[in-house]
Amino acid sequence: MFTGQAEPWDADGPFYVASLLIAGLGAGGLVPKPLWAHYLGAVVGQLTYEFLFLKVGPLFLLGAVFLLGYSLIFLLGAAIAAHVRFRYAKRSTA
């Protein structure tokens, strides 16, 4: 919506990748476990948005495959934030 493209990965520049990383950092910082749930939530959330608000056509399955890969960026952000949160919590209790 912000880039004027129908598919988020069609936007010029690192907008989509950066937004996934930032969202992952926020989610992992707030709720650090379980990481598989972060990944599943990213995939299901994006697929639901695509299904509800975008025109579903013959390339929907290809888009779903791309979302599986791009959601790994969200997972990476969540894992980094969870790691930082646990390290900080360990230091503050020691």
KOLKE-131468 format. One record per residue (C-alpha): residue number from 1; residue in one letter; x, y, z. Coordinates in nm, 2 decimals. Each point is the difference from the previous one (the first is absolute). Layout:
<nodes>
NODE   resi   resn     east    north       up
NODE    NUM      A        X        Y        Z
...
</nodes>
This chain:
<nodes>
NODE   resi   resn     east    north       up
NODE      1      M     0.00     0.00     0.00
NODE      2      F     0.28     0.24     0.09
NODE      3      T     0.21    -0.08    -0.31
NODE      4      G    -0.28    -0.01    -0.26
NODE      5      Q     0.07    -0.37    -0.09
NODE      6      A    -0.25    -0.28     0.04
NODE      7      E     0.25    -0.25     0.13
NODE      8      P     0.23     0.12     0.28
NODE      9      W     0.31    -0.16    -0.15
NODE     10      D    -0.05     0.20    -0.32
NODE     11      A     0.08     0.33     0.17
NODE     12      D     0.33     0.17    -0.09
NODE     13      G     0.27     0.00     0.26
NODE     14      P     0.02    -0.18     0.33
NODE     15      F    -0.34     0.11     0.13
NODE     16      Y    -0.16    -0.35     0.03
NODE     17      V     0.32    -0.16     0.14
NODE     18      A     0.05     0.28     0.25
NODE     19      S    -0.36    -0.01     0.12
NODE     20      L     0.01    -0.38     0.05
NODE     21      L     0.32     0.04     0.20
NODE     22      I    -0.14     0.28     0.22
NODE     23      A    -0.32    -0.18     0.06
NODE     24      G     0.20    -0.31     0.09
NODE     25      L     0.21     0.20     0.24
NODE     26      G    -0.31     0.14     0.17
NODE     27      A    -0.17    -0.33     0.03
NODE     28      G     0.30    -0.19     0.12
NODE     29      G     0.07     0.27     0.26
NODE     30      L    -0.35    -0.01     0.13
NODE     31      V    -0.05    -0.38     0.00
NODE     32      P     0.33    -0.18    -0.04
NODE     33      K    -0.13    -0.35    -0.01
NODE     34      P    -0.09    -0.22    -0.19
NODE     35      L     0.17     0.10    -0.32
NODE     36      W    -0.19    -0.25    -0.22
NODE     37      A    -0.32     0.19     0.10
NODE     38      H     0.16     0.33    -0.13
NODE     39      Y     0.07    -0.17    -0.33
NODE     40      L    -0.34    -0.16    -0.03
NODE     41      G    -0.17     0.33     0.09
NODE     42      A     0.20     0.20    -0.26
NODE     43      V    -0.09    -0.25    -0.27
NODE     44      V    -0.37    -0.04     0.10
NODE     45      G    -0.04     0.38     0.05
NODE     46      Q     0.14     0.09    -0.34
NODE     47      L    -0.19    -0.27    -0.18
NODE     48      T    -0.32     0.11     0.16
NODE     49      Y     0.06     0.36    -0.10
NODE     50      E     0.08    -0.10    -0.35
NODE     51      F    -0.31    -0.22    -0.02
NODE     52      L    -0.23     0.26     0.15
NODE     53      F     0.12     0.32    -0.16
NODE     54      L     0.19    -0.08    -0.32
NODE     55      K    -0.13    -0.15    -0.32
NODE     56      V     0.06    -0.38     0.02
NODE     57      G     0.11    -0.13    -0.33
NODE     58      P     0.20    -0.28    -0.15
NODE     59      L     0.32     0.13     0.16
NODE     60      F    -0.14    -0.03     0.36
NODE     61      L     0.20    -0.32     0.06
NODE     62      L     0.32     0.16    -0.12
NODE     63      G    -0.07     0.29     0.23
NODE     64      A    -0.05    -0.25     0.29
NODE     65      V     0.34    -0.15    -0.07
NODE     66      F     0.16     0.34     0.00
NODE     67      L    -0.16     0.07     0.34
NODE     68      L     0.15    -0.32     0.14
NODE     69      G     0.34     0.14    -0.09
NODE     70      Y    -0.06     0.36     0.10
NODE     71      S    -0.15    -0.10     0.33
NODE     72      L     0.35    -0.14     0.09
NODE     73      I     0.11     0.37     0.02
NODE     74      F    -0.28     0.06     0.26
NODE     75      L     0.12    -0.31     0.19
NODE     76      L     0.36     0.13    -0.01
NODE     77      G    -0.11     0.33     0.16
NODE     78      A    -0.21    -0.19     0.26
NODE     79      A     0.30    -0.23     0.08
NODE     80      I     0.24     0.30     0.04
NODE     81      A    -0.24     0.19     0.23
NODE     82      A    -0.07    -0.31     0.21
NODE     83      H     0.37    -0.07     0.03
NODE     84      V     0.07     0.36     0.11
NODE     85      R    -0.29     0.00     0.24
NODE     86      F     0.12    -0.32     0.17
NODE     87      R     0.36     0.12     0.02
NODE     88      Y    -0.11     0.33     0.15
NODE     89      A    -0.23    -0.18     0.25
NODE     90      K     0.29    -0.23     0.10
NODE     91      R     0.23     0.29     0.07
NODE     92      S    -0.26     0.19     0.20
NODE     93      T    -0.07    -0.29     0.23
NODE     94      A     0.37    -0.09     0.05
</nodes>
